[in-house]
Amino acid sequence: MSRYAYYPGCSLETMAATYHVSSMEVAHKLGMELEEIEDWNCCGATAYSHVDELLATVLCARNLAIAEKQGLDIVAPCNACYKNLWTTNAALKRDPDLAEHMNYALEADDLHYDGGIEVSHIMDAFSTPEILEVIRQKANDRLKGLKVAPYYGCQIVRPRRPGLELSQVDNPQYFEELLRAAGADPVPYPYKLRCCGAALMVTNRRAAVQMVRDLLQNAVDSGAEVIATACPLCQTNLECYQAEVNHAYDADYAMPILYFTQLLGVALGVGVKRLGIGKELVSPDIVLKRAKAGASSASS
């Protein structure tokens, strides 16, 4: 059984709670153990490193030290959390002076970090060759033919994924491979690495709304029936601002936005309520109908 130190991050305790529950359900189905990091703290989000880089590094170093104390590598579902933890881990391993400063600060919490663990996005944990094979074996036909736009977002690909060929840096395929293993039909999605606007929604709403509109239109043009995402902020921007996009552009977008773990859960036969599906602002009827049909077929 694969065991990881699980870093949920702040968003998965609030607006992205469905990402958390679906991640745990899928991990259980796949025989993986996600052990939540004890007394974890915020990673500093996207902005804090620009306010105080040293303190932002300490925040992430503390989480790394706790996970190392547990003897487990870290997986993080949030793209920003993953990027921050990975970047800090890499910096501490290559810069002994920085590591010394961080460990001096960590002494106040009776912690020390030796650089003995690795940081991965939870998608990486779910898309190892071994786990992909388990998904293929356990997946039902509920997602068969479902056209999914795999939306990586801009942060998940910033740390170079281990084993990723140079030719795939600008066009990664591991998200698509994961969706195919679950029985879905990932569509070519040219904008899959573009930013969703992130916190620009607060500082430059007009620009951010246009960015969301472009992502939605590109998904429509690609023939997608649903967009799968791996980031709480991406999910929020793409779903919560569709009505505003429709008003601004006289459009009628109604594109469901689901976490990839929710789609995996459906494929593995987890009930939609346990995956948090059904509470969305944009109804994922096409997925709900498939899940219901699959449940009826299984009980007959």
C-alpha positions as CSV (number, residue, x, y, z in Angstrom):
1,M,0.0,0.0,0.0
2,S,1.3,3.5,-0.9
3,R,1.4,5.8,2.1
4,Y,1.8,9.6,1.9
5,A,1.8,12.6,4.2
6,Y,-1.3,14.4,3.0
7,Y,-1.2,18.2,3.0
8,P,-4.8,19.4,2.4
9,G,-4.1,23.2,2.6
10,C,-6.5,25.8,3.7
11,S,-8.8,25.7,0.7
12,L,-9.7,22.0,1.1
13,E,-11.1,22.8,4.5
14,T,-13.5,25.4,3.1
15,M,-14.5,26.2,-0.5
16,A,-12.8,23.1,-1.9
17,A,-14.1,20.5,0.7
18,T,-15.4,18.4,-2.2
19,Y,-11.8,18.1,-3.5
20,H,-10.8,16.8,-0.1
21,V,-13.5,14.2,0.4
22,S,-13.2,12.9,-3.2
23,S,-9.4,12.6,-2.8
24,M,-9.8,10.5,0.3
25,E,-12.5,8.3,-1.3
26,V,-10.4,7.7,-4.4
27,A,-7.3,6.9,-2.3
28,H,-9.3,4.4,-0.3
29,K,-10.6,2.7,-3.4
30,L,-7.1,2.5,-4.8
31,G,-5.6,1.0,-1.7
32,M,-3.6,4.2,-0.9
33,E,-3.2,5.7,2.6
34,L,-3.2,9.5,3.0
35,E,-2.1,10.4,6.5
36,E,-2.8,14.1,7.1
37,I,0.2,16.1,8.3
38,E,-0.2,16.7,12.0
39,D,-0.7,20.4,12.9
40,W,0.0,21.6,9.4
41,N,0.0,25.3,8.7
42,C,-0.8,27.5,5.6
43,C,1.7,27.3,2.8
44,G,1.6,31.1,2.4
45,A,-0.6,30.8,-0.7
46,T,0.5,32.6,-3.9
47,A,1.0,36.1,-2.6
48,Y,2.9,35.8,0.7
49,S,6.3,35.0,-0.9
50,H,6.2,38.4,-2.5
51,V,5.5,40.0,0.9
52,D,8.2,38.3,2.9
53,E,10.1,35.5,1.1
54,L,12.0,34.3,4.2
55,L,8.9,33.9,6.4
56,A,7.0,32.3,3.5
57,T,9.9,29.8,3.3
58,V,9.6,29.1,7.0
59,L,5.9,28.3,6.7
60,C,6.6,25.6,4.1
61,A,9.7,24.3,5.9
62,R,7.6,23.7,9.0
63,N,5.2,21.4,7.0
64,L,8.2,19.6,5.4
65,A,9.8,19.0,8.8
66,I,6.6,17.6,10.3
67,A,6.1,15.2,7.3
68,E,9.8,14.1,7.6
69,K,9.2,13.4,11.3
70,Q,6.3,11.2,10.2
71,G,8.6,9.5,7.7
72,L,6.5,10.1,4.7
73,D,6.7,11.9,1.4
74,I,4.1,14.7,0.9
75,V,1.3,14.9,-1.6
76,A,-0.7,18.1,-2.0
77,P,-4.0,18.5,-3.9
78,C,-3.8,22.3,-4.3
79,N,-1.6,23.5,-7.2
80,A,-0.3,26.5,-5.3
81,C,0.4,24.5,-2.1
82,Y,2.2,21.9,-4.2
83,K,4.3,24.6,-6.0
84,N,5.2,26.3,-2.7
85,L,6.1,23.1,-0.9
86,W,8.1,21.7,-3.8
87,T,10.0,25.0,-4.4
88,T,10.9,25.3,-0.7
89,N,12.0,21.7,-0.6
90,A,14.2,22.1,-3.6
91,A,15.7,25.4,-2.2
92,L,16.5,23.8,1.1
93,K,18.2,20.8,-0.5
94,R,20.4,23.0,-2.7
95,D,21.2,25.8,-0.3
96,P,22.8,24.7,3.0
97,D,22.9,28.3,4.3
98,L,19.2,28.7,3.8
99,A,18.5,25.3,5.4
100,E,20.6,26.3,8.4
101,H,18.5,29.5,8.8
102,M,15.3,27.6,8.4
103,N,16.3,25.0,11.0
104,Y,17.2,27.8,13.4
105,A,13.7,29.1,13.1
106,L,12.2,25.6,13.4
107,E,13.9,25.1,16.7
108,A,11.2,27.2,18.3
109,D,8.8,24.4,17.4
110,D,11.2,21.6,18.3
111,L,11.5,20.7,14.6
112,H,14.4,20.1,12.2
113,Y,14.4,19.3,8.5
114,D,17.1,17.2,6.9
115,G,15.8,17.2,3.3
116,G,14.8,13.6,3.4
117,I,11.4,13.7,1.7
118,E,9.9,14.5,-1.6
119,V,6.9,16.6,-2.6
120,S,4.3,15.6,-5.2
121,H,1.0,16.8,-6.5
122,I,-1.8,14.3,-5.6
123,M,-2.3,13.8,-9.3
124,D,1.2,12.4,-9.5
125,A,0.4,9.9,-6.8
126,F,-2.8,8.8,-8.7
127,S,-1.0,8.5,-12.0
128,T,2.0,6.2,-11.3
129,P,2.2,3.2,-13.6
130,E,1.1,0.9,-10.8
131,I,-1.9,3.0,-9.8
132,L,-3.0,3.6,-13.4
133,E,-3.2,-0.1,-13.8
134,V,-5.3,-0.5,-10.7
135,I,-7.6,2.3,-12.1
136,R,-8.0,0.5,-15.4
137,Q,-8.9,-2.7,-13.6
138,K,-11.4,-1.2,-11.2
139,A,-13.0,1.5,-13.4
140,N,-16.5,0.8,-14.7
141,D,-18.0,2.2,-17.9
142,R,-19.7,5.2,-16.3
143,L,-17.3,7.7,-17.9
144,K,-17.1,5.9,-21.3
145,G,-17.3,8.4,-24.1
146,L,-17.5,11.4,-21.7
147,K,-15.6,14.2,-23.3
148,V,-13.4,15.9,-20.7
149,A,-11.2,18.9,-21.0
150,P,-8.1,18.3,-18.8
151,Y,-7.3,21.6,-17.3
152,Y,-3.9,21.5,-15.6
153,G,-3.7,25.2,-14.9
154,C,-0.5,27.2,-14.8
155,Q,1.1,26.2,-11.5
156,I,1.0,22.4,-11.4
157,V,3.4,22.3,-14.3
158,R,6.0,24.8,-12.9
159,P,7.9,22.2,-10.9
160,R,9.2,19.8,-13.6
161,R,7.4,16.5,-13.1
162,P,9.9,13.6,-12.6
163,G,10.2,11.5,-15.8
164,L,8.5,14.1,-18.0
165,E,10.2,14.2,-21.3
166,L,11.4,17.6,-22.7
167,S,8.9,17.3,-25.5
168,Q,6.1,17.2,-23.0
169,V,7.0,20.3,-21.0
170,D,4.7,22.5,-23.1
171,N,2.2,19.7,-23.8
172,P,2.0,17.3,-20.9
173,Q,-0.1,14.2,-21.3
174,Y,-0.3,12.6,-17.8
175,F,-3.7,14.2,-17.0
176,E,-5.1,12.8,-20.2
177,E,-3.6,9.4,-19.5
178,L,-5.2,9.4,-16.1
179,L,-8.6,10.3,-17.6
180,R,-8.3,7.5,-20.2
181,A,-7.5,5.0,-17.5
182,A,-10.7,6.0,-15.8
183,G,-12.6,5.4,-19.1
184,A,-13.2,9.0,-20.1
185,D,-12.4,10.6,-23.4
186,P,-10.0,13.6,-22.9
187,V,-10.3,16.1,-25.7
188,P,-7.5,18.1,-27.1
189,Y,-7.5,21.3,-25.0
190,P,-5.0,23.9,-26.3
191,Y,-5.6,26.2,-23.4
192,K,-5.0,23.6,-20.7
193,L,-1.9,25.3,-19.3
194,R,-3.3,28.8,-19.3
195,C,-3.9,30.8,-16.1
196,C,-7.5,31.0,-14.9
197,G,-7.0,34.6,-13.6
198,A,-6.3,33.5,-10.1
199,A,-6.5,36.4,-7.6
200,L,-6.7,38.8,-10.6
201,M,-10.5,38.5,-10.0
202,V,-9.9,40.9,-7.0
203,T,-7.5,43.3,-8.6
204,N,-8.5,43.4,-12.3
205,R,-11.9,41.8,-12.6
206,R,-12.3,42.6,-16.3
207,A,-9.1,40.9,-17.3
208,A,-9.8,37.9,-15.2
209,V,-13.3,37.5,-16.5
210,Q,-11.9,37.5,-20.1
211,M,-9.4,34.8,-19.1
212,V,-12.2,32.6,-17.8
213,R,-14.2,33.3,-20.9
214,D,-11.3,32.2,-23.1
215,L,-10.9,29.0,-21.2
216,L,-14.6,28.2,-21.4
217,Q,-14.8,28.9,-25.1
218,N,-11.8,26.8,-25.8
219,A,-13.3,23.9,-24.0
220,V,-16.5,24.4,-26.0
221,D,-14.6,24.6,-29.2
222,S,-12.8,21.3,-28.2
223,G,-16.1,19.5,-27.8
224,A,-15.8,19.1,-24.1
225,E,-18.8,18.2,-22.0
226,V,-17.0,18.9,-18.7
227,I,-13.8,20.6,-17.5
228,A,-11.7,18.6,-15.0
229,T,-9.5,20.6,-12.8
230,A,-6.8,19.9,-10.1
231,C,-6.8,23.3,-8.3
232,P,-9.3,24.9,-5.9
233,L,-8.8,28.4,-7.3
234,C,-9.1,27.2,-10.9
235,Q,-12.3,25.4,-10.1
236,T,-13.8,28.5,-8.3
237,N,-12.9,30.9,-11.1
238,L,-14.2,28.7,-13.9
239,E,-17.5,27.8,-12.1
240,C,-18.4,30.7,-9.9
241,Y,-17.8,33.4,-12.6
242,Q,-19.6,31.7,-15.5
243,A,-22.7,33.8,-14.9
244,E,-20.6,37.0,-14.9
245,V,-18.9,35.8,-18.1
246,N,-22.3,35.2,-19.7
247,H,-23.4,38.7,-18.7
248,A,-20.3,40.4,-20.0
249,Y,-20.1,38.5,-23.3
250,D,-23.8,37.9,-23.9
251,A,-23.0,34.2,-23.8
252,D,-24.7,31.1,-22.4
253,Y,-22.0,29.0,-21.0
254,A,-23.1,26.1,-18.8
255,M,-19.9,24.1,-18.5
256,P,-19.6,21.8,-15.5
257,I,-16.4,22.1,-13.6
258,L,-15.4,19.1,-11.5
259,Y,-12.2,18.0,-9.7
260,F,-10.5,15.2,-11.4
261,T,-10.8,13.2,-8.2
262,Q,-14.6,13.4,-8.5
263,L,-14.5,12.0,-12.0
264,L,-12.1,9.2,-10.8
265,G,-14.5,8.5,-7.9
266,V,-17.5,8.1,-10.3
267,A,-15.4,5.7,-12.5
268,L,-14.5,3.7,-9.4
269,G,-18.1,3.4,-8.3
270,V,-18.1,5.8,-5.4
271,G,-21.5,7.4,-4.7
272,V,-21.9,10.9,-6.0
273,K,-22.9,12.3,-2.5
274,R,-19.7,10.9,-1.0
275,L,-17.8,12.7,-3.8
276,G,-19.5,16.0,-3.1
277,I,-21.1,16.0,-6.6
278,G,-24.5,17.7,-6.8
279,K,-23.7,21.0,-5.0
280,E,-22.2,22.8,-7.9
281,L,-23.4,26.2,-9.2
282,V,-23.3,24.8,-12.7
283,S,-25.0,21.5,-12.7
284,P,-23.0,18.5,-13.8
285,D,-26.1,16.7,-15.0
286,I,-24.3,14.7,-17.7
287,V,-22.0,13.1,-15.0
288,L,-24.9,12.6,-12.5
289,K,-26.9,10.8,-15.1
290,R,-24.0,8.5,-15.9
291,A,-23.4,7.8,-12.2
292,K,-27.1,7.1,-11.6
293,A,-27.3,4.8,-14.7
294,G,-24.2,2.9,-13.5
295,A,-25.6,2.5,-10.0
296,S,-28.9,1.1,-11.4
297,S,-26.9,-1.3,-13.6
298,A,-24.8,-2.5,-10.7
299,S,-27.8,-3.2,-8.5
300,S,-29.8,-5.0,-11.2
